[in-house]
Amino acid sequence: MVNQKSIDIAKERRTIYQLGKDITLSHEEISELVQNAMIASPTAFHSQTVRAVVLFGEHHVKLWDLTLERLRPEVPTEEAMKATSAKIAGFKAAAGTVLLFRDQAVVKQLEEQFTLYKDNFHDWAEQGLGGFQQLLWTALRENNIGANLQHYNPLIDEQVAKEFAIPENWDLRGQMVFGSIEGPDSGKKEFLPFEDTFKIFE
């Protein structure tokens, strides 16, 4: 029989918006989980282009406060702003956020070092980040911690860099909000039939 425990755990991963602060792992354990997911995720040429910042407590809250302020001039109506504020309040109620980055300095170095593949390194760095996101999200779920993935970049890039002393070469690509599971997940998903998405040659 095929052992697919890791796939079964990954199937349990779902987007969860109703998150709280009642997680059983300590800040140190969460940070170690993020670090281990980083080193276990493959990157092209073993380039290690993935970067992460974990925000807890007031730093987590500050992220979503500055996001709300940055969104304010972009939201067209007062009614829409109320909905946006409620959504941001949901993120603030969670236990923390992992900021996800690509290191563009490494990408540039690879472009110069391996000119034959120059046009691919941005995509490969994004693939590396995607692998890290998937592994981290699955590891959180295995520890009964829910998460959702947000993409307020590039709107908040400048504010985030200033507030958290982010190196100039770190390119913000996403924000993974995590916490205790306080509500339903995104539910059952529909998938395309394999005859449209999969081929095998024997």
C-alpha positions as CSV (number, residue, x, y, z in Angstrom):
1,M,0.0,0.0,0.0
2,V,1.2,3.5,-0.9
3,N,2.1,5.6,2.2
4,Q,0.8,9.1,1.6
5,K,0.5,10.5,5.1
6,S,2.0,13.8,4.0
7,I,-0.5,14.2,1.2
8,D,-3.4,13.3,3.6
9,I,-2.3,16.0,6.0
10,A,-1.9,18.5,3.1
11,K,-5.5,17.7,2.1
12,E,-6.7,18.9,5.5
13,R,-5.2,22.3,4.9
14,R,-7.9,24.9,4.3
15,T,-8.2,28.7,4.3
16,I,-9.7,29.7,7.7
17,Y,-10.6,33.3,8.4
18,Q,-12.0,33.0,11.9
19,L,-8.8,32.7,13.9
20,G,-7.9,33.4,17.5
21,K,-4.9,33.6,19.8
22,D,-5.5,30.3,21.7
23,I,-2.7,28.2,20.2
24,T,-0.8,25.6,22.1
25,L,2.7,26.2,20.5
26,S,5.0,28.9,22.0
27,H,6.5,31.7,20.0
28,E,9.7,29.8,20.0
29,E,8.1,26.6,18.7
30,I,6.2,28.6,15.9
31,S,9.5,30.3,14.9
32,E,11.3,26.9,14.8
33,L,8.5,25.5,12.7
34,V,8.9,28.4,10.2
35,Q,12.7,27.9,10.1
36,N,12.4,24.2,9.6
37,A,9.9,24.7,6.7
38,M,12.4,27.1,5.1
39,I,15.3,24.7,5.1
40,A,13.1,21.8,4.1
41,S,11.7,23.6,1.0
42,P,13.7,23.2,-2.2
43,T,14.9,26.1,-4.3
44,A,16.4,26.2,-7.8
45,F,20.3,25.8,-7.6
46,H,19.8,25.6,-3.9
47,S,19.7,29.3,-4.1
48,Q,17.8,29.7,-0.8
49,T,15.8,32.8,-2.0
50,V,13.1,32.5,0.6
51,R,13.0,34.9,3.5
52,A,10.4,35.2,6.4
53,V,9.6,37.5,9.3
54,V,7.3,36.2,12.1
55,L,5.2,38.8,13.9
56,F,3.6,38.2,17.3
57,G,1.8,40.4,19.7
58,E,1.9,44.2,19.2
59,H,4.0,43.7,16.0
60,H,1.3,41.5,14.5
61,V,-1.3,44.1,15.4
62,K,0.8,46.9,14.0
63,L,1.1,45.2,10.7
64,W,-2.7,45.1,10.3
65,D,-3.1,48.7,11.6
66,L,-0.7,50.1,9.0
67,T,-2.4,47.9,6.3
68,L,-5.8,49.4,7.2
69,E,-4.4,52.9,7.1
70,R,-2.7,52.3,3.7
71,L,-6.0,50.9,2.3
72,R,-8.1,53.8,3.5
73,P,-7.4,56.2,0.6
74,E,-8.0,53.3,-1.9
75,V,-11.4,52.2,-0.6
76,P,-14.1,54.1,-2.6
77,T,-17.0,54.3,-0.1
78,E,-17.7,54.4,3.6
79,E,-19.7,51.2,3.4
80,A,-16.8,49.4,1.7
81,M,-14.4,50.8,4.3
82,K,-16.5,49.2,7.1
83,A,-16.3,45.9,5.4
84,T,-12.5,46.3,4.9
85,S,-12.1,47.3,8.6
86,A,-14.0,44.2,9.7
87,K,-11.8,42.0,7.5
88,I,-8.6,43.5,9.0
89,A,-10.0,43.2,12.5
90,G,-10.3,39.4,11.8
91,F,-6.6,39.3,10.9
92,K,-5.7,41.2,14.1
93,A,-7.7,38.7,16.2
94,A,-5.3,35.9,15.1
95,A,-2.1,34.9,17.0
96,G,0.4,36.2,14.4
97,T,1.5,36.7,10.9
98,V,4.4,35.4,8.8
99,L,5.6,37.9,6.2
100,L,6.9,36.1,3.1
101,F,9.7,37.4,0.9
102,R,12.0,36.7,-2.0
103,D,15.6,37.9,-1.8
104,Q,16.0,39.8,-5.0
105,A,19.8,40.3,-4.4
106,V,20.2,36.5,-4.7
107,V,18.0,36.5,-7.8
108,K,20.2,39.2,-9.4
109,Q,23.4,37.3,-8.5
110,L,22.1,34.2,-10.2
111,E,21.1,36.1,-13.3
112,E,24.6,37.4,-13.6
113,Q,26.3,34.0,-12.8
114,F,24.1,31.8,-15.0
115,T,23.2,34.0,-18.0
116,L,21.8,31.1,-20.0
117,Y,18.9,30.8,-17.5
118,K,18.7,34.5,-16.7
119,D,15.0,34.8,-17.6
120,N,14.0,32.0,-15.3
121,F,15.3,33.0,-11.9
122,H,12.4,35.3,-10.8
123,D,10.0,32.5,-11.6
124,W,12.1,29.9,-9.8
125,A,12.4,32.1,-6.8
126,E,8.6,32.3,-6.7
127,Q,8.3,28.6,-7.0
128,G,10.6,28.2,-4.0
129,L,8.4,30.5,-2.0
130,G,5.3,28.6,-3.1
131,G,6.9,25.4,-1.8
132,F,7.7,27.0,1.5
133,Q,4.2,28.4,1.8
134,Q,2.6,25.0,1.2
135,L,4.9,23.2,3.6
136,L,4.5,25.8,6.4
137,W,0.7,25.9,6.0
138,T,0.5,22.1,6.2
139,A,2.8,22.0,9.2
140,L,0.6,24.6,11.0
141,R,-2.5,22.5,10.2
142,E,-0.7,19.4,11.5
143,N,-0.4,21.3,14.8
144,N,-4.1,22.2,14.8
145,I,-3.3,25.8,13.8
146,G,-5.4,27.5,11.1
147,A,-4.2,30.0,8.6
148,N,-5.1,32.2,5.6
149,L,-2.8,33.7,3.0
150,Q,-3.1,37.4,2.1
151,H,-1.5,39.5,-0.6
152,Y,-1.6,43.2,0.3
153,N,1.7,43.7,-1.3
154,P,2.8,45.9,-3.1
155,L,0.5,48.4,-1.4
156,I,2.1,48.0,2.0
157,D,5.7,47.3,1.0
158,E,7.1,50.7,2.0
159,Q,5.3,50.8,5.3
160,V,6.3,47.2,6.2
161,A,9.9,47.8,5.3
162,K,10.1,50.9,7.4
163,E,8.3,49.5,10.4
164,F,10.1,46.2,10.6
165,A,13.5,47.2,9.2
166,I,13.2,44.9,6.2
167,P,16.3,44.8,3.9
168,E,15.9,46.6,0.6
169,N,16.5,43.5,-1.4
170,W,13.7,41.5,0.3
171,D,10.6,41.6,-1.9
172,L,7.3,41.1,0.0
173,R,5.1,38.5,-1.6
174,G,2.5,37.5,0.9
175,Q,1.2,37.5,4.5
176,M,0.3,34.2,6.2
177,V,-2.1,34.9,9.1
178,F,-2.2,32.1,11.7
179,G,-4.0,31.3,14.9
180,S,-6.4,29.0,16.7
181,I,-9.3,27.7,14.7
182,E,-12.4,29.5,15.8
183,G,-14.7,29.0,12.8
184,P,-15.4,26.9,9.7
185,D,-12.9,26.4,6.9
186,S,-13.4,27.2,3.3
187,G,-15.3,23.9,2.8
188,K,-15.2,21.2,0.2
189,K,-13.4,22.1,-3.1
190,E,-14.2,21.1,-6.6
191,F,-11.4,19.8,-8.8
192,L,-11.0,19.4,-12.5
193,P,-11.2,15.8,-13.7
194,F,-7.8,14.1,-14.1
195,E,-8.4,13.4,-17.8
196,D,-8.2,17.2,-18.3
197,T,-5.1,17.8,-16.1
198,F,-3.0,14.7,-16.0
199,K,-1.2,12.4,-18.5
200,I,0.8,9.2,-18.1
201,F,3.0,7.4,-20.6
202,E,4.1,3.8,-19.9
